[in-house]
Amino acid sequence: MTTDPIRAMRDRQGPIKRARKDPVFLQALLAGQAPTALSYTTALDMGHEGDAALDVARQIDTAAANFTPDAPPAA
């Protein structure tokens, strides 16, 4: 991680720009049902495409929302 705030901001914008170039993500975004851009780009990096990437990204978001450091999910 960098301590430079400008580079940190630029690095955070990368997944957002990449996700917004994808027509499937854009349609979900316009419909108000898009997952986070970071989870979507993670799903793309995992090899998923289209609606499958949206489904996986939503699962990632759900898992992140339910995660607590006191009780991590079972492996």
PDB file of N, CA, C and O in Angstrom, chain B, residues numbered from 101:
ATOM      1  N   MET B 101       0.837  -1.161   0.000  1.00  0.00           N
ATOM      2  CA  MET B 101       0.000   0.000   0.000  1.00  0.00           C
ATOM      3  C   MET B 101       0.893   1.239   0.000  1.00  0.00           C
ATOM      4  O   MET B 101       1.965   1.266   0.604  1.00  0.00           O
ATOM      5  N   THR B 102       0.428   2.216  -0.671  1.00  0.00           N
ATOM      6  CA  THR B 102       1.163   3.465  -0.746  1.00  0.00           C
ATOM      7  C   THR B 102       0.641   4.458   0.282  1.00  0.00           C
ATOM      8  O   THR B 102      -0.525   4.417   0.673  1.00  0.00           O
ATOM      9  N   THR B 103       1.524   5.345   0.708  1.00  0.00           N
ATOM     10  CA  THR B 103       1.103   6.397   1.631  1.00  0.00           C
ATOM     11  C   THR B 103       0.764   7.672   0.880  1.00  0.00           C
ATOM     12  O   THR B 103       0.311   8.647   1.480  1.00  0.00           O
ATOM     13  N   ASP B 104       0.979   7.675  -0.418  1.00  0.00           N
ATOM     14  CA  ASP B 104       0.677   8.835  -1.253  1.00  0.00           C
ATOM     15  C   ASP B 104      -0.828   8.878  -1.527  1.00  0.00           C
ATOM     16  O   ASP B 104      -1.347   7.953  -2.151  1.00  0.00           O
ATOM     17  N   PRO B 105      -1.547   9.911  -1.086  1.00  0.00           N
ATOM     18  CA  PRO B 105      -3.005   9.937  -1.248  1.00  0.00           C
ATOM     19  C   PRO B 105      -3.444  10.000  -2.713  1.00  0.00           C
ATOM     20  O   PRO B 105      -4.502   9.473  -3.056  1.00  0.00           O
ATOM     21  N   ILE B 106      -2.666  10.625  -3.567  1.00  0.00           N
ATOM     22  CA  ILE B 106      -3.028  10.714  -4.984  1.00  0.00           C
ATOM     23  C   ILE B 106      -2.952   9.337  -5.638  1.00  0.00           C
ATOM     24  O   ILE B 106      -3.862   8.940  -6.366  1.00  0.00           O
ATOM     25  N   ARG B 107      -1.869   8.615  -5.379  1.00  0.00           N
ATOM     26  CA  ARG B 107      -1.738   7.264  -5.937  1.00  0.00           C
ATOM     27  C   ARG B 107      -2.783   6.323  -5.365  1.00  0.00           C
ATOM     28  O   ARG B 107      -3.314   5.475  -6.081  1.00  0.00           O
ATOM     29  N   ALA B 108      -3.078   6.465  -4.094  1.00  0.00           N
ATOM     30  CA  ALA B 108      -4.093   5.613  -3.471  1.00  0.00           C
ATOM     31  C   ALA B 108      -5.457   5.854  -4.114  1.00  0.00           C
ATOM     32  O   ALA B 108      -6.203   4.905  -4.360  1.00  0.00           O
ATOM     33  N   MET B 109      -5.787   7.117  -4.387  1.00  0.00           N
ATOM     34  CA  MET B 109      -7.060   7.435  -5.035  1.00  0.00           C
ATOM     35  C   MET B 109      -7.095   6.867  -6.454  1.00  0.00           C
ATOM     36  O   MET B 109      -8.111   6.319  -6.881  1.00  0.00           O
ATOM     37  N   ARG B 110      -5.998   6.999  -7.176  1.00  0.00           N
ATOM     38  CA  ARG B 110      -5.927   6.468  -8.536  1.00  0.00           C
ATOM     39  C   ARG B 110      -6.086   4.946  -8.533  1.00  0.00           C
ATOM     40  O   ARG B 110      -6.769   4.388  -9.392  1.00  0.00           O
ATOM     41  N   ASP B 111      -5.453   4.283  -7.568  1.00  0.00           N
ATOM     42  CA  ASP B 111      -5.552   2.829  -7.480  1.00  0.00           C
ATOM     43  C   ASP B 111      -6.974   2.379  -7.162  1.00  0.00           C
ATOM     44  O   ASP B 111      -7.404   1.325  -7.629  1.00  0.00           O
ATOM     45  N   ARG B 112      -7.705   3.160  -6.379  1.00  0.00           N
ATOM     46  CA  ARG B 112      -9.097   2.812  -6.063  1.00  0.00           C
ATOM     47  C   ARG B 112     -10.009   3.010  -7.268  1.00  0.00           C
ATOM     48  O   ARG B 112     -11.029   2.330  -7.388  1.00  0.00           O
ATOM     49  N   GLN B 113      -9.658   3.928  -8.155  1.00  0.00           N
ATOM     50  CA  GLN B 113     -10.491   4.212  -9.321  1.00  0.00           C
ATOM     51  C   GLN B 113     -10.325   3.175 -10.422  1.00  0.00           C
ATOM     52  O   GLN B 113     -11.188   3.073 -11.294  1.00  0.00           O
ATOM     53  N   GLY B 114      -9.247   2.405 -10.409  1.00  0.00           N
ATOM     54  CA  GLY B 114      -8.981   1.412 -11.449  1.00  0.00           C
ATOM     55  C   GLY B 114     -10.104   0.393 -11.629  1.00  0.00           C
ATOM     56  O   GLY B 114     -10.603   0.229 -12.742  1.00  0.00           O
ATOM     57  N   PRO B 115     -10.517  -0.296 -10.558  1.00  0.00           N
ATOM     58  CA  PRO B 115     -11.603  -1.270 -10.702  1.00  0.00           C
ATOM     59  C   PRO B 115     -12.922  -0.636 -11.140  1.00  0.00           C
ATOM     60  O   PRO B 115     -13.697  -1.257 -11.868  1.00  0.00           O
ATOM     61  N   ILE B 116     -13.177   0.585 -10.705  1.00  0.00           N
ATOM     62  CA  ILE B 116     -14.416   1.261 -11.085  1.00  0.00           C
ATOM     63  C   ILE B 116     -14.428   1.531 -12.584  1.00  0.00           C
ATOM     64  O   ILE B 116     -15.426   1.279 -13.258  1.00  0.00           O
ATOM     65  N   LYS B 117     -13.331   2.036 -13.094  1.00  0.00           N
ATOM     66  CA  LYS B 117     -13.242   2.303 -14.533  1.00  0.00           C
ATOM     67  C   LYS B 117     -13.342   1.023 -15.332  1.00  0.00           C
ATOM     68  O   LYS B 117     -14.014   0.974 -16.362  1.00  0.00           O
ATOM     69  N   ARG B 118     -12.668  -0.018 -14.854  1.00  0.00           N
ATOM     70  CA  ARG B 118     -12.702  -1.296 -15.569  1.00  0.00           C
ATOM     71  C   ARG B 118     -14.111  -1.893 -15.581  1.00  0.00           C
ATOM     72  O   ARG B 118     -14.560  -2.404 -16.607  1.00  0.00           O
ATOM     73  N   ALA B 119     -14.800  -1.831 -14.457  1.00  0.00           N
ATOM     74  CA  ALA B 119     -16.154  -2.394 -14.378  1.00  0.00           C
ATOM     75  C   ALA B 119     -17.119  -1.614 -15.263  1.00  0.00           C
ATOM     76  O   ALA B 119     -17.987  -2.202 -15.908  1.00  0.00           O
ATOM     77  N   ARG B 120     -16.971  -0.302 -15.296  1.00  0.00           N
ATOM     78  CA  ARG B 120     -17.899   0.522 -16.084  1.00  0.00           C
ATOM     79  C   ARG B 120     -17.676   0.397 -17.585  1.00  0.00           C
ATOM     80  O   ARG B 120     -18.496   0.879 -18.367  1.00  0.00           O
ATOM     81  N   LYS B 121     -16.610  -0.223 -17.993  1.00  0.00           N
ATOM     82  CA  LYS B 121     -16.397  -0.494 -19.416  1.00  0.00           C
ATOM     83  C   LYS B 121     -17.116  -1.763 -19.866  1.00  0.00           C
ATOM     84  O   LYS B 121     -17.272  -2.006 -21.062  1.00  0.00           O
ATOM     85  N   ASP B 122     -17.548  -2.563 -18.904  1.00  0.00           N
ATOM     86  CA  ASP B 122     -18.219  -3.833 -19.208  1.00  0.00           C
ATOM     87  C   ASP B 122     -19.718  -3.587 -19.367  1.00  0.00           C
ATOM     88  O   ASP B 122     -20.354  -3.059 -18.456  1.00  0.00           O
ATOM     89  N   PRO B 123     -20.295  -3.967 -20.522  1.00  0.00           N
ATOM     90  CA  PRO B 123     -21.724  -3.691 -20.750  1.00  0.00           C
ATOM     91  C   PRO B 123     -22.658  -4.416 -19.775  1.00  0.00           C
ATOM     92  O   PRO B 123     -23.724  -3.893 -19.451  1.00  0.00           O
ATOM     93  N   VAL B 124     -22.284  -5.595 -19.308  1.00  0.00           N
ATOM     94  CA  VAL B 124     -23.136  -6.335 -18.366  1.00  0.00           C
ATOM     95  C   VAL B 124     -23.201  -5.592 -17.033  1.00  0.00           C
ATOM     96  O   VAL B 124     -24.274  -5.462 -16.444  1.00  0.00           O
ATOM     97  N   PHE B 125     -22.072  -5.113 -16.567  1.00  0.00           N
ATOM     98  CA  PHE B 125     -22.043  -4.345 -15.316  1.00  0.00           C
ATOM     99  C   PHE B 125     -22.806  -3.044 -15.476  1.00  0.00           C
ATOM    100  O   PHE B 125     -23.526  -2.621 -14.571  1.00  0.00           O
ATOM    101  N   LEU B 126     -22.648  -2.414 -16.622  1.00  0.00           N
ATOM    102  CA  LEU B 126     -23.332  -1.147 -16.866  1.00  0.00           C
ATOM    103  C   LEU B 126     -24.848  -1.310 -16.843  1.00  0.00           C
ATOM    104  O   LEU B 126     -25.557  -0.469 -16.292  1.00  0.00           O
ATOM    105  N   GLN B 127     -25.346  -2.398 -17.445  1.00  0.00           N
ATOM    106  CA  GLN B 127     -26.790  -2.663 -17.415  1.00  0.00           C
ATOM    107  C   GLN B 127     -27.275  -2.884 -15.987  1.00  0.00           C
ATOM    108  O   GLN B 127     -28.328  -2.379 -15.596  1.00  0.00           O
ATOM    109  N   ALA B 128     -26.501  -3.639 -15.212  1.00  0.00           N
ATOM    110  CA  ALA B 128     -26.878  -3.880 -13.819  1.00  0.00           C
ATOM    111  C   ALA B 128     -26.826  -2.584 -13.014  1.00  0.00           C
ATOM    112  O   ALA B 128     -27.654  -2.359 -12.131  1.00  0.00           O
ATOM    113  N   LEU B 129     -25.857  -1.747 -13.321  1.00  0.00           N
ATOM    114  CA  LEU B 129     -25.728  -0.463 -12.634  1.00  0.00           C
ATOM    115  C   LEU B 129     -26.925   0.429 -12.928  1.00  0.00           C
ATOM    116  O   LEU B 129     -27.469   1.059 -12.022  1.00  0.00           O
ATOM    117  N   LEU B 130     -27.333   0.484 -14.178  1.00  0.00           N
ATOM    118  CA  LEU B 130     -28.489   1.297 -14.559  1.00  0.00           C
ATOM    119  C   LEU B 130     -29.789   0.745 -13.973  1.00  0.00           C
ATOM    120  O   LEU B 130     -30.722   1.501 -13.699  1.00  0.00           O
ATOM    121  N   ALA B 131     -29.846  -0.570 -13.782  1.00  0.00           N
ATOM    122  CA  ALA B 131     -31.029  -1.192 -13.188  1.00  0.00           C
ATOM    123  C   ALA B 131     -31.022  -1.089 -11.662  1.00  0.00           C
ATOM    124  O   ALA B 131     -32.004  -1.443 -11.009  1.00  0.00           O
ATOM    125  N   GLY B 132     -29.913  -0.605 -11.097  1.00  0.00           N
ATOM    126  CA  GLY B 132     -29.825  -0.465  -9.655  1.00  0.00           C
ATOM    127  C   GLY B 132     -29.530  -1.760  -8.931  1.00  0.00           C
ATOM    128  O   GLY B 132     -29.799  -1.875  -7.735  1.00  0.00           O
ATOM    129  N   GLN B 133     -28.978  -2.746  -9.640  1.00  0.00           N
ATOM    130  CA  GLN B 133     -28.714  -4.039  -9.024  1.00  0.00           C
ATOM    131  C   GLN B 133     -27.270  -4.475  -9.206  1.00  0.00           C
ATOM    132  O   GLN B 133     -26.976  -5.670  -9.211  1.00  0.00           O
ATOM    133  N   ALA B 134     -26.377  -3.521  -9.353  1.00  0.00           N
ATOM    134  CA  ALA B 134     -24.977  -3.844  -9.577  1.00  0.00           C
ATOM    135  C   ALA B 134     -24.267  -4.123  -8.258  1.00  0.00           C
ATOM    136  O   ALA B 134     -24.529  -3.453  -7.259  1.00  0.00           O
ATOM    137  N   PRO B 135     -23.376  -5.100  -8.249  1.00  0.00           N
ATOM    138  CA  PRO B 135     -22.526  -5.300  -7.078  1.00  0.00           C
ATOM    139  C   PRO B 135     -21.446  -4.218  -7.052  1.00  0.00           C
ATOM    140  O   PRO B 135     -21.412  -3.357  -7.931  1.00  0.00           O
ATOM    141  N   THR B 136     -20.589  -4.255  -6.080  1.00  0.00           N
ATOM    142  CA  THR B 136     -19.505  -3.280  -6.045  1.00  0.00           C
ATOM    143  C   THR B 136     -18.554  -3.534  -7.206  1.00  0.00           C
ATOM    144  O   THR B 136     -18.404  -4.664  -7.671  1.00  0.00           O
ATOM    145  N   ALA B 137     -17.926  -2.480  -7.657  1.00  0.00           N
ATOM    146  CA  ALA B 137     -17.009  -2.598  -8.795  1.00  0.00           C
ATOM    147  C   ALA B 137     -15.829  -3.489  -8.450  1.00  0.00           C
ATOM    148  O   ALA B 137     -15.362  -4.245  -9.301  1.00  0.00           O
ATOM    149  N   LEU B 138     -15.342  -3.417  -7.231  1.00  0.00           N
ATOM    150  CA  LEU B 138     -14.206  -4.234  -6.834  1.00  0.00           C
ATOM    151  C   LEU B 138     -14.554  -5.712  -6.848  1.00  0.00           C
ATOM    152  O   LEU B 138     -13.754  -6.529  -7.305  1.00  0.00           O
ATOM    153  N   SER B 139     -15.729  -6.070  -6.356  1.00  0.00           N
ATOM    154  CA  SER B 139     -16.112  -7.480  -6.365  1.00  0.00           C
ATOM    155  C   SER B 139     -16.370  -7.963  -7.791  1.00  0.00           C
ATOM    156  O   SER B 139     -16.103  -9.121  -8.111  1.00  0.00           O
ATOM    157  N   TYR B 140     -16.886  -7.082  -8.646  1.00  0.00           N
ATOM    158  CA  TYR B 140     -17.128  -7.470 -10.034  1.00  0.00           C
ATOM    159  C   TYR B 140     -15.809  -7.709 -10.765  1.00  0.00           C
ATOM    160  O   TYR B 140     -15.675  -8.699 -11.484  1.00  0.00           O
ATOM    161  N   THR B 141     -14.843  -6.822 -10.593  1.00  0.00           N
ATOM    162  CA  THR B 141     -13.558  -7.032 -11.257  1.00  0.00           C
ATOM    163  C   THR B 141     -12.837  -8.246 -10.683  1.00  0.00           C
ATOM    164  O   THR B 141     -12.091  -8.914 -11.399  1.00  0.00           O
ATOM    165  N   THR B 142     -13.047  -8.537  -9.407  1.00  0.00           N
ATOM    166  CA  THR B 142     -12.489  -9.753  -8.822  1.00  0.00           C
ATOM    167  C   THR B 142     -13.101 -10.982  -9.473  1.00  0.00           C
ATOM    168  O   THR B 142     -12.392 -11.943  -9.771  1.00  0.00           O
ATOM    169  N   ALA B 143     -14.413 -10.962  -9.698  1.00  0.00           N
ATOM    170  CA  ALA B 143     -15.084 -12.080 -10.371  1.00  0.00           C
ATOM    171  C   ALA B 143     -14.576 -12.241 -11.802  1.00  0.00           C
ATOM    172  O   ALA B 143     -14.408 -13.364 -12.279  1.00  0.00           O
ATOM    173  N   LEU B 144     -14.334 -11.134 -12.482  1.00  0.00           N
ATOM    174  CA  LEU B 144     -13.770 -11.206 -13.829  1.00  0.00           C
ATOM    175  C   LEU B 144     -12.375 -11.816 -13.793  1.00  0.00           C
ATOM    176  O   LEU B 144     -12.029 -12.633 -14.647  1.00  0.00           O
ATOM    177  N   ASP B 145     -11.581 -11.425 -12.817  1.00  0.00           N
ATOM    178  CA  ASP B 145     -10.228 -11.967 -12.680  1.00  0.00           C
ATOM    179  C   ASP B 145     -10.243 -13.455 -12.349  1.00  0.00           C
ATOM    180  O   ASP B 145      -9.291 -14.173 -12.652  1.00  0.00           O
ATOM    181  N   MET B 146     -11.323 -13.913 -11.727  1.00  0.00           N
ATOM    182  CA  MET B 146     -11.468 -15.332 -11.408  1.00  0.00           C
ATOM    183  C   MET B 146     -11.873 -16.145 -12.634  1.00  0.00           C
ATOM    184  O   MET B 146     -11.893 -17.375 -12.576  1.00  0.00           O
ATOM    185  N   GLY B 147     -12.196 -15.479 -13.738  1.00  0.00           N
ATOM    186  CA  GLY B 147     -12.529 -16.182 -14.969  1.00  0.00           C
ATOM    187  C   GLY B 147     -14.005 -16.197 -15.306  1.00  0.00           C
ATOM    188  O   GLY B 147     -14.400 -16.809 -16.299  1.00  0.00           O
ATOM    189  N   HIS B 148     -14.825 -15.545 -14.511  1.00  0.00           N
ATOM    190  CA  HIS B 148     -16.264 -15.498 -14.789  1.00  0.00           C
ATOM    191  C   HIS B 148     -16.562 -14.386 -15.788  1.00  0.00           C
ATOM    192  O   HIS B 148     -15.824 -13.404 -15.873  1.00  0.00           O
ATOM    193  N   GLU B 149     -17.635 -14.543 -16.533  1.00  0.00           N
ATOM    194  CA  GLU B 149     -18.029 -13.534 -17.510  1.00  0.00           C
ATOM    195  C   GLU B 149     -19.533 -13.306 -17.440  1.00  0.00           C
ATOM    196  O   GLU B 149     -20.285 -14.191 -17.032  1.00  0.00           O
ATOM    197  N   GLY B 150     -19.961 -12.127 -17.835  1.00  0.00           N
ATOM    198  CA  GLY B 150     -21.380 -11.813 -17.975  1.00  0.00           C
ATOM    199  C   GLY B 150     -22.165 -11.956 -16.686  1.00  0.00           C
ATOM    200  O   GLY B 150     -21.737 -11.498 -15.626  1.00  0.00           O
ATOM    201  N   ASP B 151     -23.335 -12.606 -16.791  1.00  0.00           N
ATOM    202  CA  ASP B 151     -24.220 -12.766 -15.635  1.00  0.00           C
ATOM    203  C   ASP B 151     -23.583 -13.616 -14.546  1.00  0.00           C
ATOM    204  O   ASP B 151     -23.854 -13.416 -13.362  1.00  0.00           O
ATOM    205  N   ALA B 152     -22.736 -14.565 -14.939  1.00  0.00           N
ATOM    206  CA  ALA B 152     -22.047 -15.379 -13.936  1.00  0.00           C
ATOM    207  C   ALA B 152     -21.128 -14.507 -13.077  1.00  0.00           C
ATOM    208  O   ALA B 152     -21.014 -14.720 -11.870  1.00  0.00           O
ATOM    209  N   ALA B 153     -20.481 -13.533 -13.698  1.00  0.00           N
ATOM    210  CA  ALA B 153     -19.621 -12.615 -12.946  1.00  0.00           C
ATOM    211  C   ALA B 153     -20.452 -11.768 -11.990  1.00  0.00           C
ATOM    212  O   ALA B 153     -20.025 -11.495 -10.868  1.00  0.00           O
ATOM    213  N   LEU B 154     -21.634 -11.354 -12.427  1.00  0.00           N
ATOM    214  CA  LEU B 154     -22.517 -10.595 -11.538  1.00  0.00           C
ATOM    215  C   LEU B 154     -22.936 -11.433 -10.333  1.00  0.00           C
ATOM    216  O   LEU B 154     -22.936 -10.945  -9.203  1.00  0.00           O
ATOM    217  N   ASP B 155     -23.291 -12.694 -10.574  1.00  0.00           N
ATOM    218  CA  ASP B 155     -23.708 -13.573  -9.481  1.00  0.00           C
ATOM    219  C   ASP B 155     -22.580 -13.796  -8.482  1.00  0.00           C
ATOM    220  O   ASP B 155     -22.792 -13.728  -7.271  1.00  0.00           O
ATOM    221  N   VAL B 156     -21.389 -14.060  -8.990  1.00  0.00           N
ATOM    222  CA  VAL B 156     -20.245 -14.276  -8.101  1.00  0.00           C
ATOM    223  C   VAL B 156     -19.917 -13.003  -7.334  1.00  0.00           C
ATOM    224  O   VAL B 156     -19.600 -13.059  -6.146  1.00  0.00           O
ATOM    225  N   ALA B 157     -19.990 -11.861  -8.003  1.00  0.00           N
ATOM    226  CA  ALA B 157     -19.704 -10.591  -7.341  1.00  0.00           C
ATOM    227  C   ALA B 157     -20.713 -10.316  -6.227  1.00  0.00           C
ATOM    228  O   ALA B 157     -20.343  -9.797  -5.174  1.00  0.00           O
ATOM    229  N   ARG B 158     -21.953 -10.651  -6.441  1.00  0.00           N
ATOM    230  CA  ARG B 158     -22.966 -10.475  -5.390  1.00  0.00           C
ATOM    231  C   ARG B 158     -22.679 -11.400  -4.208  1.00  0.00           C
ATOM    232  O   ARG B 158     -22.874 -11.019  -3.054  1.00  0.00           O
ATOM    233  N   GLN B 159     -22.215 -12.620  -4.501  1.00  0.00           N
ATOM    234  CA  GLN B 159     -21.854 -13.543  -3.418  1.00  0.00           C
ATOM    235  C   GLN B 159     -20.669 -13.006  -2.625  1.00  0.00           C
ATOM    236  O   GLN B 159     -20.630 -13.128  -1.401  1.00  0.00           O
ATOM    237  N   ILE B 160     -19.702 -12.408  -3.325  1.00  0.00           N
ATOM    238  CA  ILE B 160     -18.549 -11.808  -2.642  1.00  0.00           C
ATOM    239  C   ILE B 160     -19.013 -10.668  -1.748  1.00  0.00           C
ATOM    240  O   ILE B 160     -18.570 -10.553  -0.605  1.00  0.00           O
ATOM    241  N   ASP B 161     -19.902  -9.827  -2.260  1.00  0.00           N
ATOM    242  CA  ASP B 161     -20.418  -8.710  -1.459  1.00  0.00           C
ATOM    243  C   ASP B 161     -21.182  -9.202  -0.239  1.00  0.00           C
ATOM    244  O   ASP B 161     -21.046  -8.639   0.847  1.00  0.00           O
ATOM    245  N   THR B 162     -21.981 -10.242  -0.409  1.00  0.00           N
ATOM    246  CA  THR B 162     -22.740 -10.805   0.709  1.00  0.00           C
ATOM    247  C   THR B 162     -21.807 -11.384   1.764  1.00  0.00           C
ATOM    248  O   THR B 162     -22.005 -11.181   2.962  1.00  0.00           O
ATOM    249  N   ALA B 163     -20.790 -12.106   1.309  1.00  0.00           N
ATOM    250  CA  ALA B 163     -19.824 -12.683   2.249  1.00  0.00           C
ATOM    251  C   ALA B 163     -19.070 -11.588   2.988  1.00  0.00           C
ATOM    252  O   ALA B 163     -18.808 -11.715   4.184  1.00  0.00           O
ATOM    253  N   ALA B 164     -18.721 -10.521   2.292  1.00  0.00           N
ATOM    254  CA  ALA B 164     -18.015  -9.411   2.932  1.00  0.00           C
ATOM    255  C   ALA B 164     -18.911  -8.709   3.954  1.00  0.00           C
ATOM    256  O   ALA B 164     -18.439  -8.284   5.008  1.00  0.00           O
ATOM    257  N   ALA B 165     -20.189  -8.590   3.644  1.00  0.00           N
ATOM    258  CA  ALA B 165     -21.119  -7.920   4.557  1.00  0.00           C
ATOM    259  C   ALA B 165     -21.346  -8.761   5.816  1.00  0.00           C
ATOM    260  O   ALA B 165     -21.584  -8.210   6.891  1.00  0.00           O
ATOM    261  N   ASN B 166     -21.273 -10.087   5.691  1.00  0.00           N
ATOM    262  CA  ASN B 166     -21.535 -10.974   6.819  1.00  0.00           C
ATOM    263  C   ASN B 166     -20.276 -11.325   7.615  1.00  0.00           C
ATOM    264  O   ASN B 166     -20.370 -11.968   8.660  1.00  0.00           O
ATOM    265  N   PHE B 167     -19.124 -10.919   7.143  1.00  0.00           N
ATOM    266  CA  PHE B 167     -17.866 -11.254   7.807  1.00  0.00           C
ATOM    267  C   PHE B 167     -17.663 -10.411   9.046  1.00  0.00           C
ATOM    268  O   PHE B 167     -17.832  -9.192   9.021  1.00  0.00           O
ATOM    269  N   THR B 168     -17.300 -11.070  10.122  1.00  0.00           N
ATOM    270  CA  THR B 168     -16.914 -10.367  11.350  1.00  0.00           C
ATOM    271  C   THR B 168     -15.585 -10.940  11.814  1.00  0.00           C
ATOM    272  O   THR B 168     -15.389 -12.154  11.769  1.00  0.00           O
ATOM    273  N   PRO B 169     -14.692 -10.110  12.249  1.00  0.00           N
ATOM    274  CA  PRO B 169     -13.384 -10.613  12.694  1.00  0.00           C
ATOM    275  C   PRO B 169     -13.492 -11.564  13.879  1.00  0.00           C
ATOM    276  O   PRO B 169     -12.627 -12.422  14.062  1.00  0.00           O
ATOM    277  N   ASP B 170     -14.534 -11.425  14.682  1.00  0.00           N
ATOM    278  CA  ASP B 170     -14.688 -12.291  15.858  1.00  0.00           C
ATOM    279  C   ASP B 170     -15.078 -13.706  15.477  1.00  0.00           C
ATOM    280  O   ASP B 170     -14.698 -14.664  16.150  1.00  0.00           O
ATOM    281  N   ALA B 171     -15.842 -13.839  14.389  1.00  0.00           N
ATOM    282  CA  ALA B 171     -16.315 -15.175  13.970  1.00  0.00           C
ATOM    283  C   ALA B 171     -16.114 -15.309  12.459  1.00  0.00           C
ATOM    284  O   ALA B 171     -17.070 -15.161  11.698  1.00  0.00           O
ATOM    285  N   PRO B 172     -14.886 -15.587  12.015  1.00  0.00           N
ATOM    286  CA  PRO B 172     -14.663 -15.723  10.590  1.00  0.00           C
ATOM    287  C   PRO B 172     -15.398 -16.947  10.047  1.00  0.00           C
ATOM    288  O   PRO B 172     -15.664 -17.894  10.787  1.00  0.00           O
ATOM    289  N   PRO B 173     -15.729 -16.928   8.746  1.00  0.00           N
ATOM    290  CA  PRO B 173     -16.451 -18.053   8.164  1.00  0.00           C
ATOM    291  C   PRO B 173     -15.597 -19.316   8.172  1.00  0.00           C
ATOM    292  O   PRO B 173     -14.368 -19.251   8.143  1.00  0.00           O
ATOM    293  N   ALA B 174     -16.252 -20.440   8.212  1.00  0.00           N
ATOM    294  CA  ALA B 174     -15.545 -21.726   8.198  1.00  0.00           C
ATOM    295  C   ALA B 174     -14.851 -21.922   6.859  1.00  0.00           C
ATOM    296  O   ALA B 174     -15.366 -21.522   5.815  1.00  0.00           O
ATOM    297  N   ALA B 175     -13.704 -22.528   6.900  1.00  0.00           N
ATOM    298  CA  ALA B 175     -12.914 -22.751   5.681  1.00  0.00           C
ATOM    299  C   ALA B 175     -13.453 -23.906   4.883  1.00  0.00           C
ATOM    300  O   ALA B 175     -12.910 -24.234   3.828  1.00  0.00           O
TER     301      ALA B 175
END
